[in-house]
Amino acid sequence: MDSLVRFGVAVPASLLSEFDLYIRGKGLQNRSEALRQLIRERLSRERWSRGDGIVFGTVTIMYDHHIKDATGSLTSLQHDFGDAIICTTHVHVDHDNCLECIVLKGDARTIKKFEDALSSVRGIKTIDISISAIL
């Protein structure tokens, strides 16, 4: 673990008050921990948007398995990106819908390509992606 470095931050009092409410609401121990989390989250998003470095993530999709070739296309696509997929979890939501959660690790560009490719699969109703980088 890196050594910690102290630095000062000047912010308007109203912003600090709102930040303190955020910290209490999240149950965080102190401002430093809250700031570290926010910095990590922002840097992870930056890495993702630049398509730079190794990221971890989950893609959650909801799809209608009755749509012709939806299940087969989804399975085929997952095999195409097999090096990046750690695991998947499949849930039968109801008679028509399935939810699939896909855990990924890989180069941000590859994960973005997977997300883009999912968008072209007929029958997918929603795609939600969450990305984190180890910082």
ROZA-191961 format. One record per atom (N, C-alpha, C, O): x, z, y; atom name. Coordinates in Angstrom, 3 decimals. Atoms other than C-alpha are relative to their C-alpha. Layout:
<mises>
<<X,Z,Y>,'CA'>,
...
</mises>
This chain:
<mises>
<<0.842,0.000,-1.179>,'N'>,
<<0.000,0.000,0.000>,'CA'>,
<<0.882,0.000,1.236>,'C'>,
<<1.881,0.716,1.304>,'O'>,
<<-0.733,0.051,-1.264>,'N'>,
<<1.233,-0.862,3.473>,'CA'>,
<<-0.102,1.331,0.733>,'C'>,
<<-1.076,2.069,0.586>,'O'>,
<<0.070,-1.199,-0.839>,'N'>,
<<2.087,1.956,5.836>,'CA'>,
<<-0.971,-0.260,1.147>,'C'>,
<<-1.133,-1.395,1.595>,'O'>,
<<0.971,0.116,-1.087>,'N'>,
<<-0.488,2.634,8.528>,'CA'>,
<<0.714,0.010,1.341>,'C'>,
<<1.719,0.698,1.513>,'O'>,
<<-0.551,0.087,-1.348>,'N'>,
<<0.256,1.794,12.161>,'CA'>,
<<-1.105,0.381,0.973>,'C'>,
<<-2.213,-0.150,0.904>,'O'>,
<<0.970,-0.385,-1.030>,'N'>,
<<-1.513,3.476,15.063>,'CA'>,
<<0.096,-0.957,1.177>,'C'>,
<<1.184,-1.383,1.565>,'O'>,
<<0.022,0.777,-1.238>,'N'>,
<<-2.598,1.413,18.038>,'CA'>,
<<-1.246,0.391,0.783>,'C'>,
<<-2.221,0.873,0.207>,'O'>,
<<1.124,-0.379,-0.852>,'N'>,
<<-4.934,1.982,20.950>,'CA'>,
<<-0.907,-1.184,0.274>,'C'>,
<<-0.455,-2.326,0.368>,'O'>,
<<0.985,1.028,-0.311>,'N'>,
<<-8.105,0.059,21.661>,'CA'>,
<<-0.875,0.516,1.131>,'C'>,
<<-1.426,1.613,1.043>,'O'>,
<<0.869,-0.365,-1.120>,'N'>,
<<-9.977,0.162,24.959>,'CA'>,
<<-1.293,-0.799,-0.111>,'C'>,
<<-1.271,-2.029,-0.157>,'O'>,
<<1.309,0.652,0.080>,'N'>,
<<-13.708,-0.577,24.724>,'CA'>,
<<-0.957,0.698,0.957>,'C'>,
<<-0.746,1.863,1.296>,'O'>,
<<1.006,-0.651,-0.838>,'N'>,
<<-16.714,0.083,26.956>,'CA'>,
<<-0.658,1.158,-0.757>,'C'>,
<<-0.830,1.101,-1.974>,'O'>,
<<0.601,-1.195,0.612>,'N'>,
<<-18.333,3.477,26.322>,'CA'>,
<<-1.257,-0.342,-0.794>,'C'>,
<<-1.479,0.220,-1.866>,'O'>,
<<1.240,0.354,0.702>,'N'>,
<<-21.648,1.874,25.333>,'CA'>,
<<0.298,-0.682,-1.341>,'C'>,
<<-0.412,-0.467,-2.324>,'O'>,
<<-0.389,0.660,1.247>,'N'>,
<<-19.915,-0.284,22.714>,'CA'>,
<<0.517,1.021,-1.012>,'C'>,
<<0.216,0.933,-2.203>,'O'>,
<<-0.519,-1.046,0.880>,'N'>,
<<-18.102,2.751,21.304>,'CA'>,
<<-1.137,0.857,-0.552>,'C'>,
<<-1.114,1.239,-1.722>,'O'>,
<<1.157,-0.782,0.468>,'N'>,
<<-21.384,4.692,21.116>,'CA'>,
<<-0.733,-0.738,-1.112>,'C'>,
<<-1.118,-0.143,-2.118>,'O'>,
<<0.678,0.784,1.027>,'N'>,
<<-22.985,1.875,19.168>,'CA'>,
<<0.849,-0.088,-1.272>,'C'>,
<<0.312,-0.057,-2.379>,'O'>,
<<-0.911,0.029,1.144>,'N'>,
<<-19.909,1.648,16.909>,'CA'>,
<<-0.077,1.317,-0.770>,'C'>,
<<-0.096,1.317,-2.001>,'O'>,
<<0.116,-1.306,0.654>,'N'>,
<<-20.147,5.390,16.205>,'CA'>,
<<-1.308,0.115,-0.783>,'C'>,
<<-1.328,0.697,-1.868>,'O'>,
<<1.275,0.008,0.734>,'N'>,
<<-23.820,4.947,15.226>,'CA'>,
<<0.123,-0.841,-1.277>,'C'>,
<<-0.387,-0.466,-2.333>,'O'>,
<<-0.248,0.864,1.156>,'N'>,
<<-22.774,2.117,12.911>,'CA'>,
<<0.782,0.766,-1.070>,'C'>,
<<0.444,0.711,-2.252>,'O'>,
<<-0.848,-0.763,0.924>,'N'>,
<<-20.100,4.359,11.339>,'CA'>,
<<-0.820,1.057,-0.733>,'C'>,
<<-0.734,1.186,-1.954>,'O'>,
<<0.841,-1.033,0.630>,'N'>,
<<-22.554,7.201,10.730>,'CA'>,
<<-1.019,-0.626,-0.947>,'C'>,
<<-1.245,-0.121,-2.047>,'O'>,
<<0.999,0.672,0.829>,'N'>,
<<-25.183,4.807,9.384>,'CA'>,
<<0.570,-0.514,-1.311>,'C'>,
<<-0.122,-0.527,-2.329>,'O'>,
<<-0.660,0.500,1.208>,'N'>,
<<-22.713,3.376,6.885>,'CA'>,
<<0.629,1.116,-0.825>,'C'>,
<<1.067,0.886,-1.952>,'O'>,
<<-0.601,-1.120,0.722>,'N'>,
<<-21.435,6.823,5.896>,'CA'>,
<<1.514,-0.073,-0.074>,'C'>,
<<2.126,0.509,-0.969>,'O'>,
<<-1.461,0.114,-0.017>,'N'>,
<<-17.856,5.923,6.776>,'CA'>,
<<0.619,1.281,0.539>,'C'>,
<<-0.019,2.022,1.288>,'O'>,
<<-0.638,-1.268,-0.350>,'N'>,
<<-15.354,8.728,7.280>,'CA'>,
<<0.435,0.074,1.452>,'C'>,
<<0.360,1.134,2.075>,'O'>,
<<-0.518,-0.047,-1.367>,'N'>,
<<-13.943,7.719,10.644>,'CA'>,
<<0.085,-1.410,0.579>,'C'>,
<<-0.164,-2.398,-0.112>,'O'>,
<<-0.109,1.289,-0.684>,'N'>,
<<-13.396,4.948,13.179>,'CA'>,
<<1.079,-0.883,-0.614>,'C'>,
<<0.911,-2.098,-0.715>,'O'>,
<<-1.097,0.790,0.568>,'N'>,
<<-10.123,3.882,11.592>,'CA'>,
<<-0.443,-0.742,-1.250>,'C'>,
<<-0.161,-1.930,-1.408>,'O'>,
<<0.465,0.648,1.231>,'N'>,
<<-11.724,3.195,8.224>,'CA'>,
<<-1.009,-1.091,0.323>,'C'>,
<<-0.977,-2.166,-0.276>,'O'>,
<<0.988,1.008,-0.395>,'N'>,
<<-14.611,1.366,9.879>,'CA'>,
<<0.681,-1.236,0.575>,'C'>,
<<0.312,-2.364,0.248>,'O'>,
<<-0.718,1.121,-0.604>,'N'>,
<<-12.231,-0.779,11.901>,'CA'>,
<<0.777,-0.792,-1.055>,'C'>,
<<0.810,-2.022,-1.004>,'O'>,
<<-0.711,0.699,1.082>,'N'>,
<<-10.121,-1.577,8.811>,'CA'>,
<<-0.962,-0.892,-0.790>,'C'>,
<<-0.639,-2.034,-1.113>,'O'>,
<<0.983,0.795,0.744>,'N'>,
<<-13.255,-2.726,6.969>,'CA'>,
<<-0.431,-1.230,0.785>,'C'>,
<<-0.509,-2.328,0.235>,'O'>,
<<0.429,1.130,-0.824>,'N'>,
<<-14.395,-4.900,9.860>,'CA'>,
<<1.092,-1.061,0.115>,'C'>,
<<0.804,-2.257,0.075>,'O'>,
<<-1.113,0.946,-0.085>,'N'>,
<<-10.949,-6.474,10.202>,'CA'>,
<<0.130,-0.777,-1.309>,'C'>,
<<0.296,-1.997,-1.293>,'O'>,
<<-0.095,0.687,1.295>,'N'>,
<<-10.798,-7.232,6.459>,'CA'>,
<<-1.128,-1.018,-0.174>,'C'>,
<<-0.900,-2.144,-0.616>,'O'>,
<<1.139,0.906,0.125>,'N'>,
<<-14.298,-8.740,6.519>,'CA'>,
<<0.197,-1.246,0.852>,'C'>,
<<-0.042,-2.363,0.392>,'O'>,
<<-0.189,1.137,-0.910>,'N'>,
<<-13.478,-10.934,9.514>,'CA'>,
<<1.118,-0.920,-0.495>,'C'>,
<<0.977,-2.143,-0.466>,'O'>,
<<-1.111,0.814,0.497>,'N'>,
<<-10.146,-12.082,8.072>,'CA'>,
<<-0.379,-0.742,-1.282>,'C'>,
<<0.064,-1.870,-1.496>,'O'>,
<<0.493,0.690,1.201>,'N'>,
<<-11.831,-12.890,4.738>,'CA'>,
<<-0.832,-1.211,0.395>,'C'>,
<<-0.675,-2.291,-0.174>,'O'>,
<<0.824,1.122,-0.472>,'N'>,
<<-14.375,-15.043,6.583>,'CA'>,
<<0.860,-1.111,0.595>,'C'>,
<<0.592,-2.296,0.392>,'O'>,
<<-0.911,0.995,-0.586>,'N'>,
<<-11.573,-16.753,8.498>,'CA'>,
<<0.712,-0.794,-1.090>,'C'>,
<<0.809,-2.019,-1.022>,'O'>,
<<-0.681,0.665,1.118>,'N'>,
<<-9.687,-17.499,5.289>,'CA'>,
<<-0.960,-0.981,-0.667>,'C'>,
<<-0.579,-2.099,-1.014>,'O'>,
<<1.019,0.839,0.614>,'N'>,
<<-12.908,-18.891,3.833>,'CA'>,
<<-0.276,-1.228,0.864>,'C'>,
<<-0.311,-2.348,0.353>,'O'>,
<<0.344,1.131,-0.864>,'N'>,
<<-13.721,-21.053,6.856>,'CA'>,
<<1.156,-0.988,0.131>,'C'>,
<<0.926,-2.185,0.306>,'O'>,
<<-1.170,0.888,-0.052>,'N'>,
<<-10.163,-22.448,6.958>,'CA'>,
<<0.262,-0.671,-1.348>,'C'>,
<<0.995,-1.657,-1.425>,'O'>,
<<-0.285,0.519,1.335>,'N'>,
<<-10.216,-23.102,3.220>,'CA'>,
<<1.412,0.327,-0.422>,'C'>,
<<2.111,-0.504,-1.002>,'O'>,
<<-1.400,-0.388,0.145>,'N'>,
<<-6.985,-21.159,2.950>,'CA'>,
<<0.139,1.209,-0.916>,'C'>,
<<-0.497,2.238,-0.687>,'O'>,
<<-0.338,-1.143,0.836>,'N'>,
<<-5.689,-18.925,0.172>,'CA'>,
<<-0.975,0.259,-1.127>,'C'>,
<<-1.973,-0.440,-1.299>,'O'>,
<<0.808,-0.406,1.147>,'N'>,
<<-7.146,-17.230,-2.862>,'CA'>,
<<-1.117,0.918,0.483>,'C'>,
<<-0.888,1.845,1.259>,'O'>,
<<1.152,-0.831,-0.330>,'N'>,
<<-10.626,-15.758,-2.522>,'CA'>,
<<-0.743,0.358,-1.283>,'C'>,
<<-0.616,-0.312,-2.308>,'O'>,
<<0.910,-0.415,1.059>,'N'>,
<<-13.045,-13.928,-4.774>,'CA'>,
<<-1.399,-0.126,0.567>,'C'>,
<<-1.595,0.003,1.775>,'O'>,
<<1.343,0.097,-0.533>,'N'>,
<<-16.748,-14.399,-4.523>,'CA'>,
<<-1.053,-0.009,-1.078>,'C'>,
<<-0.777,-0.086,-2.275>,'O'>,
<<1.153,0.169,0.873>,'N'>,
<<-20.173,-14.495,-5.991>,'CA'>,
<<-0.898,-1.062,0.614>,'C'>,
<<-1.079,-1.130,1.829>,'O'>,
<<1.014,0.961,-0.412>,'N'>,
<<-22.632,-17.329,-5.829>,'CA'>,
<<-1.254,0.361,-0.778>,'C'>,
<<-1.242,0.405,-2.008>,'O'>,
<<1.275,-0.326,0.628>,'N'>,
<<-26.232,-16.384,-6.515>,'CA'>,
<<-0.952,-1.154,0.275>,'C'>,
<<-1.182,-1.529,1.425>,'O'>,
<<0.924,1.121,-0.168>,'N'>,
<<-28.650,-19.206,-7.131>,'CA'>,
<<-1.325,0.311,-0.687>,'C'>,
<<-1.374,1.003,-1.704>,'O'>,
<<1.328,-0.059,0.597>,'N'>,
<<-32.362,-19.359,-7.838>,'CA'>,
<<-0.395,-1.447,-0.254>,'C'>,
<<-0.294,-2.290,0.637>,'O'>,
<<0.389,1.379,0.290>,'N'>,
<<-33.594,-22.470,-9.597>,'CA'>,
<<-1.182,-0.052,-0.953>,'C'>,
<<-1.456,0.891,-1.696>,'O'>,
<<1.136,0.269,0.872>,'N'>,
<<-36.600,-23.921,-11.377>,'CA'>,
<<0.528,-0.734,-1.231>,'C'>,
<<0.950,-1.887,-1.145>,'O'>,
<<-0.586,0.602,1.206>,'N'>,
<<-35.514,-24.584,-14.942>,'CA'>,
<<-0.864,-1.114,-0.578>,'C'>,
<<-0.430,-1.820,-1.488>,'O'>,
<<0.851,1.098,0.470>,'N'>,
<<-38.457,-26.966,-15.470>,'CA'>,
<<0.375,-1.339,0.637>,'C'>,
<<-0.004,-2.394,0.128>,'O'>,
<<-0.414,1.244,-0.652>,'N'>,
<<-36.935,-29.512,-13.082>,'CA'>,
<<0.954,-0.735,-0.944>,'C'>,
<<1.903,-0.155,-1.471>,'O'>,
<<-0.788,0.806,0.944>,'N'>,
<<-35.469,-32.330,-15.168>,'CA'>,
<<1.494,0.104,0.302>,'C'>,
<<1.928,-0.119,1.432>,'O'>,
<<-1.469,-0.074,-0.033>,'N'>,
<<-31.746,-31.817,-15.841>,'CA'>,
<<0.567,1.129,0.858>,'C'>,
<<1.784,1.191,1.036>,'O'>,
<<-0.534,-1.092,-0.834>,'N'>,
<<-31.474,-28.703,-13.610>,'CA'>,
<<0.962,0.866,-0.804>,'C'>,
<<2.090,1.109,-0.375>,'O'>,
<<-0.834,-0.884,0.814>,'N'>,
<<-30.118,-26.493,-16.384>,'CA'>,
<<1.249,-0.725,-0.495>,'C'>,
<<2.350,-0.177,-0.436>,'O'>,
<<-1.143,0.766,0.493>,'N'>,
<<-27.891,-29.199,-17.853>,'CA'>,
<<1.002,-0.323,1.096>,'C'>,
<<2.212,-0.231,0.888>,'O'>,
<<-0.896,0.305,-1.129>,'N'>,
<<-26.502,-30.208,-14.456>,'CA'>,
<<0.767,1.235,0.433>,'C'>,
<<1.957,1.166,0.739>,'O'>,
<<-0.638,-1.254,-0.403>,'N'>,
<<-25.784,-26.595,-13.597>,'CA'>,
<<1.089,0.398,-0.996>,'C'>,
<<2.184,0.796,-0.599>,'O'>,
<<-0.992,-0.325,1.030>,'N'>,
<<-24.003,-25.980,-16.902>,'CA'>,
<<1.195,-0.944,0.074>,'C'>,
<<2.341,-0.502,-0.011>,'O'>,
<<-1.077,0.984,-0.095>,'N'>,
<<-21.988,-29.184,-16.577>,'CA'>,
<<0.892,0.272,1.211>,'C'>,
<<2.117,0.190,1.117>,'O'>,
<<-0.757,-0.303,-1.211>,'N'>,
<<-20.950,-28.290,-13.030>,'CA'>,
<<0.876,1.235,-0.197>,'C'>,
<<2.020,1.271,0.256>,'O'>,
<<-0.789,-1.208,0.259>,'N'>,
<<-19.830,-24.835,-14.163>,'CA'>,
<<1.198,-0.313,-0.894>,'C'>,
<<2.272,0.262,-0.716>,'O'>,
<<-1.136,0.398,0.838>,'N'>,
<<-17.670,-26.438,-16.839>,'CA'>,
<<1.041,-0.773,0.812>,'C'>,
<<2.242,-0.641,0.576>,'O'>,
<<-0.932,0.742,-0.867>,'N'>,
<<-16.161,-28.753,-14.210>,'CA'>,
<<0.876,0.938,0.826>,'C'>,
<<2.020,0.609,1.141>,'O'>,
<<-0.735,-0.974,-0.808>,'N'>,
<<-15.089,-25.671,-12.227>,'CA'>,
<<0.373,1.235,-0.823>,'C'>,
<<0.489,2.338,-0.289>,'O'>,
<<-0.273,-1.102,0.922>,'N'>,
<<-14.259,-23.535,-15.270>,'CA'>,
<<1.214,0.838,0.346>,'C'>,
<<1.232,2.036,0.064>,'O'>,
<<-1.200,-0.763,-0.359>,'N'>,
<<-10.823,-22.536,-13.957>,'CA'>,
<<-0.276,1.028,1.088>,'C'>,
<<0.446,2.017,1.205>,'O'>,
<<0.312,-0.919,-1.099>,'N'>,
<<-12.449,-20.815,-10.977>,'CA'>,
<<-1.078,1.013,-0.369>,'C'>,
<<-1.230,2.025,0.315>,'O'>,
<<1.122,-0.876,0.357>,'N'>,
<<-15.392,-19.179,-12.763>,'CA'>,
<<0.471,1.083,-0.957>,'C'>,
<<0.994,0.801,-2.035>,'O'>,
<<-0.369,-1.147,0.831>,'N'>,
<<-14.749,-15.703,-14.131>,'CA'>,
<<-1.115,0.297,-0.999>,'C'>,
<<-0.858,0.474,-2.189>,'O'>,
<<1.135,-0.252,0.883>,'N'>,
<<-18.241,-15.100,-15.522>,'CA'>,
<<-1.299,-0.381,0.701>,'C'>,
<<-1.335,-0.581,1.915>,'O'>,
<<1.333,0.251,-0.552>,'N'>,
<<-21.930,-15.827,-15.059>,'CA'>,
<<-0.988,0.956,-0.653>,'C'>,
<<-0.807,1.393,-1.790>,'O'>,
<<1.103,-0.802,0.522>,'N'>,
<<-25.057,-13.761,-15.487>,'CA'>,
<<-1.284,-0.771,0.267>,'C'>,
<<-1.526,-1.233,1.382>,'O'>,
<<1.233,0.787,-0.094>,'N'>,
<<-28.383,-15.450,-16.151>,'CA'>,
<<-1.193,0.934,-0.181>,'C'>,
<<-1.228,1.742,-1.109>,'O'>,
<<1.197,-0.842,0.064>,'N'>,
<<-31.748,-13.796,-15.497>,'CA'>,
<<-1.237,-0.898,0.014>,'C'>,
<<-1.359,-1.782,0.862>,'O'>,
<<1.286,0.699,0.003>,'N'>,
<<-35.177,-15.165,-16.418>,'CA'>,
<<-0.920,0.768,0.939>,'C'>,
<<-1.412,1.840,0.587>,'O'>,
<<0.784,-0.690,-1.026>,'N'>,
<<-37.117,-14.247,-13.266>,'CA'>,
<<-1.482,-0.017,-0.357>,'C'>,
<<-2.148,1.017,-0.326>,'O'>,
<<1.388,0.158,0.429>,'N'>,
<<-40.486,-15.581,-14.385>,'CA'>,
<<-0.080,-1.274,-0.844>,'C'>,
<<0.946,-1.805,-1.269>,'O'>,
<<0.164,1.168,0.867>,'N'>,
<<-41.931,-18.503,-16.333>,'CA'>,
<<0.731,-1.238,0.522>,'C'>,
<<1.195,-2.062,-0.266>,'O'>,
<<-0.584,1.205,-0.591>,'N'>,
<<-40.511,-21.079,-13.911>,'CA'>,
<<1.427,0.168,0.505>,'C'>,
<<2.213,-0.779,0.477>,'O'>,
<<-1.240,-0.198,-0.751>,'N'>,
<<-37.509,-19.522,-12.197>,'CA'>,
<<1.062,0.788,-0.748>,'C'>,
<<0.775,1.713,-1.508>,'O'>,
<<-1.165,-0.708,0.521>,'N'>,
<<-34.045,-18.431,-13.218>,'CA'>,
<<0.905,0.362,1.169>,'C'>,
<<0.984,-0.359,2.163>,'O'>,
<<-0.999,-0.434,-0.965>,'N'>,
<<-31.469,-16.516,-11.225>,'CA'>,
<<1.330,0.021,-0.724>,'C'>,
<<1.441,0.545,-1.832>,'O'>,
<<-1.325,-0.003,0.599>,'N'>,
<<-27.819,-17.059,-11.920>,'CA'>,
<<0.986,0.538,1.023>,'C'>,
<<0.996,0.114,2.179>,'O'>,
<<-1.049,-0.565,-0.841>,'N'>,
<<-24.954,-15.016,-10.496>,'CA'>,
<<1.329,-0.428,-0.609>,'C'>,
<<1.615,-0.147,-1.773>,'O'>,
<<-1.266,0.561,0.470>,'N'>,
<<-21.555,-16.689,-10.768>,'CA'>,
<<1.131,0.689,0.750>,'C'>,
<<1.167,0.662,1.980>,'O'>,
<<-1.150,-0.680,-0.608>,'N'>,
<<-18.356,-14.706,-10.138>,'CA'>,
<<1.187,-0.953,-0.056>,'C'>,
<<1.502,-1.518,-1.104>,'O'>,
<<-1.071,0.990,-0.128>,'N'>,
<<-15.442,-16.818,-8.911>,'CA'>,
<<1.279,0.599,0.545>,'C'>,
<<1.265,1.596,1.267>,'O'>,
<<-1.308,-0.312,-0.585>,'N'>,
<<-11.756,-16.535,-8.139>,'CA'>,
<<0.766,-1.307,0.065>,'C'>,
<<0.879,-2.030,-0.925>,'O'>,
<<-0.784,1.219,-0.099>,'N'>,
<<-9.680,-19.354,-6.788>,'CA'>,
<<0.331,-0.361,1.425>,'C'>,
<<0.018,0.368,2.367>,'O'>,
<<-0.327,0.516,-1.316>,'N'>,
<<-8.383,-21.372,-3.911>,'CA'>,
<<-1.299,-0.216,0.781>,'C'>,
<<-2.278,-0.727,0.237>,'O'>,
<<1.210,0.096,-0.819>,'N'>,
<<-10.892,-21.297,-1.048>,'CA'>,
<<-0.555,-1.423,0.022>,'C'>,
<<-1.772,-1.608,0.023>,'O'>,
<<0.467,1.394,-0.019>,'N'>,
<<-11.046,-25.111,-0.989>,'CA'>,
<<-0.779,-0.335,-1.277>,'C'>,
<<-1.803,-1.017,-1.231>,'O'>,
<<0.671,0.252,1.280>,'N'>,
<<-12.002,-25.212,-4.670>,'CA'>,
<<-1.364,0.669,-0.027>,'C'>,
<<-2.344,0.070,-0.471>,'O'>,
<<1.276,-0.727,-0.013>,'N'>,
<<-14.710,-22.578,-4.211>,'CA'>,
<<-0.989,-0.703,0.929>,'C'>,
<<-2.174,-0.799,0.613>,'O'>,
<<0.866,0.755,-0.920>,'N'>,
<<-16.084,-24.526,-1.220>,'CA'>,
<<-0.529,-1.267,-0.677>,'C'>,
<<-1.701,-1.610,-0.523>,'O'>,
<<0.431,1.212,0.710>,'N'>,
<<-16.189,-27.695,-3.350>,'CA'>,
<<-1.089,0.335,-1.014>,'C'>,
<<-2.053,-0.414,-1.171>,'O'>,
<<1.016,-0.431,0.959>,'N'>,
<<-18.133,-25.794,-6.010>,'CA'>,
<<-1.325,0.257,0.714>,'C'>,
<<-2.379,-0.191,0.261>,'O'>,
<<1.225,-0.282,-0.765>,'N'>,
<<-20.622,-24.534,-3.416>,'CA'>,
<<-0.660,-1.300,0.456>,'C'>,
<<-1.877,-1.449,0.347>,'O'>,
<<0.548,1.283,-0.447>,'N'>,
<<-21.038,-28.050,-2.006>,'CA'>,
<<-0.630,-0.768,-1.160>,'C'>,
<<-1.697,-1.364,-1.012>,'O'>,
<<0.525,0.709,1.168>,'N'>,
<<-21.533,-29.509,-5.481>,'CA'>,
<<-1.322,0.612,-0.472>,'C'>,
<<-2.212,-0.107,-0.925>,'O'>,
<<1.256,-0.655,0.379>,'N'>,
<<-24.238,-26.922,-6.225>,'CA'>,
<<-1.167,-0.515,0.830>,'C'>,
<<-2.285,-0.649,0.333>,'O'>,
<<1.059,0.449,-0.906>,'N'>,
<<-26.195,-28.170,-3.231>,'CA'>,
<<-0.655,-1.295,-0.463>,'C'>,
<<-1.792,-1.584,-0.091>,'O'>,
<<0.548,1.285,0.447>,'N'>,
<<-26.693,-31.524,-4.945>,'CA'>,
<<-0.786,0.108,-1.308>,'C'>,
<<-1.361,-0.881,-1.761>,'O'>,
<<0.712,-0.167,1.273>,'N'>,
<<-28.224,-30.068,-8.133>,'CA'>,
<<-1.496,0.133,0.274>,'C'>,
<<-1.933,1.046,0.974>,'O'>,
<<1.461,-0.052,-0.155>,'N'>,
<<-31.959,-30.807,-8.267>,'CA'>,
<<-0.546,1.250,-0.680>,'C'>,
<<-0.102,1.624,-1.766>,'O'>,
<<0.643,-1.176,0.564>,'N'>,
<<-34.105,-27.746,-8.868>,'CA'>,
<<0.506,1.304,0.569>,'C'>,
<<-0.150,2.336,0.432>,'O'>,
<<-0.511,-1.228,-0.614>,'N'>,
<<-31.914,-25.244,-7.041>,'CA'>,
<<-0.790,0.272,1.270>,'C'>,
<<-0.893,-0.582,2.150>,'O'>,
<<0.819,-0.387,-1.150>,'N'>,
<<-34.078,-23.382,-4.542>,'CA'>,
<<0.815,0.707,1.069>,'C'>,
<<0.647,0.443,2.259>,'O'>,
<<-0.826,-0.728,-0.967>,'N'>,
<<-31.550,-21.046,-2.930>,'CA'>,
<<1.412,0.156,-0.544>,'C'>,
<<1.631,0.258,-1.751>,'O'>,
<<-1.405,-0.261,0.316>,'N'>,
<<-27.783,-20.614,-2.861>,'CA'>,
<<0.486,1.034,1.001>,'C'>,
<<0.392,0.830,2.211>,'O'>,
<<-0.545,-1.045,-0.869>,'N'>,
<<-26.234,-17.427,-1.499>,'CA'>,
<<1.421,0.283,-0.468>,'C'>,
<<1.654,0.570,-1.642>,'O'>,
<<-1.398,-0.215,0.368>,'N'>,
<<-22.467,-17.011,-1.404>,'CA'>,
<<0.563,1.170,0.786>,'C'>,
<<0.284,1.341,1.973>,'O'>,
<<-0.694,-1.129,-0.619>,'N'>,
<<-20.417,-13.916,-0.684>,'CA'>,
<<1.468,-0.111,-0.390>,'C'>,
<<1.799,-0.203,-1.572>,'O'>,
<<-1.429,0.217,0.233>,'N'>,
<<-16.643,-14.235,-0.307>,'CA'>,
<<0.810,1.182,0.504>,'C'>,
<<0.514,1.746,1.557>,'O'>,
<<-0.950,-1.031,-0.414>,'N'>,
<<-13.862,-11.654,-0.145>,'CA'>,
<<1.402,-0.472,-0.341>,'C'>,
<<1.619,-1.187,-1.319>,'O'>,
<<-1.412,0.260,0.278>,'N'>,
<<-10.114,-11.972,0.058>,'CA'>,
<<0.693,1.346,-0.109>,'C'>,
<<0.268,2.315,0.521>,'O'>,
<<-0.771,-1.235,0.084>,'N'>,
<<-7.602,-9.320,-0.914>,'CA'>,
<<0.956,0.003,1.175>,'C'>,
<<1.870,-0.817,1.255>,'O'>,
<<-0.819,-0.095,-1.214>,'N'>,
<<-6.050,-8.292,2.380>,'CA'>,
<<0.621,1.368,0.100>,'C'>,
<<1.348,1.648,1.053>,'O'>,
</mises>
